[in-house]
Amino acid sequence: MDENTCVIAGGGPAGAVLALLLARSGVQVTLLEKHGDFLRDFRGDTIHPSTLQVLDELGLAGEFGRLPHRKAHTMSLQTDEATVPIADLSRLPGRYNYIAFVPQWDFLNLVTGAAKRYPTFRLVMNAEVVGVIREGNAVRGVRYRDAGGEHELRAALTVAADGRHSDVRRAAGLVPVEHGAPMDVLWFRLPREPADPAQPFLRVSAGHMMVAINRETYWQLAYLIPKGGFDALRARDIDALRAPVAELLPFLKERVGLLSGFDDVSMLSVALNRLRRWHRPGLLVIGDAAHAMSPVFGVGINLAVQDAVAAANLLAGPLSAGAEIPESLLAAVQRRRTPPTVVTQFAQRVVQARLIRPALSGDAGPARVPRDLSRVPVIGAMARRFIGFGVLPEHVRTPEVSQHA
């Protein structure tokens, strides 16, 4: 049986960033990732100014800047009649006035690579959590399975950061409250040519909605469908997807034929939910495991990172000192992060109800919005700050006390 001060289940943004922050503070931490690498296609990967600032505070801005990425200073919505700027991030204060589009595997490799510089960090890949270790009402670690069999890893604190289908959350008996979403998302890619548009954008028409993300050599495309509608669409010929894509994005008309079938498509079942309680004695839940976010605004990664920073700020000191972690301290993490979660999810629900649901039902709606939302007084400023920094952005308060390995 192995023992650590902290074990984190899930090597996504929340788990990886928290592990780095704890390791650099001298906490013995093990990060368990169920896959053999981070190469899952079509993960969210919009790195907003709030996260860029955290990377800067960790001394990783230079390394991040060397990763292949595209900067987006504006966000826009394209209707059948016009292109409507939504947010002009270039007008944000400070150094980071853009969204960086970076494959999530590059981001996670950067963060875990930085964590490996500290002797108190351990990363275990291909480690699937199969249960939690209990002592009375308290969680005292996890059981996980890898190629060598099943193992127990005891810890003073267990953190569930293993996503919206969290195995640890389920084992602890925590069930999120569902708030619903009117759509699912079909992800796929098509080649990009130099004459194509440069900036990412949202395309809306009566009955249809798409997001287009420039990946330099290809487009990462998200086609929204009514909730639960994938099986009916898949039962039809692939032309049922090719045709609306070509109509919405005419510059791709000659390339949609490269979609050979629905095997080229990945379906994301959109969820919007959150836990009433993010903790049990010895257990903290953060990131998507605590609150699954809608793709609206692309803020999922950034909310997860903010959770990790807040948790580290509150917990790194007691953990490094070997102190018992009272549940009241875990509750303080939830109190800190609940307001931004609730506000962000409320905004996502408004967009889902006012824009996405009407568009998918055949009423495009946004044709009546101002020609440039980004310059509407007050609204424009609120939009860019909300998208860029979110609600209650966190800053790294933990010292670097470990010696590099």
Sequence and secondary structure as in RCSB ss.txt:
>XXXX:A:sequence
MDENTCVIAGGGPAGAVLALLLARSGVQVTLLEKHGDFLRDFRGDTIHPSTLQVLDELGLAGEFGRLPHRKAHTM
SLQTDEATVPIADLSRLPGRYNYIAFVPQWDFLNLVTGAAKRYPTFRLVMNAEVVGVIREGNAVRGVRYRDAGGE
HELRAALTVAADGRHSDVRRAAGLVPVEHGAPMDVLWFRLPREPADPAQPFLRVSAGHMMVAINRETYWQLAYLI
PKGGFDALRARDIDALRAPVAELLPFLKERVGLLSGFDDVSMLSVALNRLRRWHRPGLLVIGDAAHAMSPVFGVG
INLAVQDAVAAANLLAGPLSAGAEIPESLLAAVQRRRTPPTVVTQFAQRVVQARLIRPALSGDAGPARVPRDLSR
VPVIGAMARRFIGFGVLPEHVRTPEVSQHA
>XXXX:A:secstr
 EEEEEEEE  SHHHHHHHHHHHTTT  EEEE SSSSS  TT   EE HHHHHHHHHTT HHHHHTS  EEE EE
EEE SS EEEEEEGGGSSSS  SEEE  HHHHHHHHHHHHTTSTTEEEESS EEEEEEEETTEEEEEEEEETTEE
EEEEEEEEEE S TT HHHHHTT   EE   SEEEEEEEEE  TTS  S EEEEETTEEEEEEE SSEEEEEEEE
ETT HHHHHTS THHHHHHHHHH GGGTTTGGG  SGGG EEE    EE S  EETTEEE GGGT    SGGG H
HHHHHHHHHHHHHHHHHHHHTT    HHHHHHHHHHHHHHHHHHHHHHHHHIIIIIHHHHHT   GGGS S GGG
STTHHHHHHHHHHH SS         S   
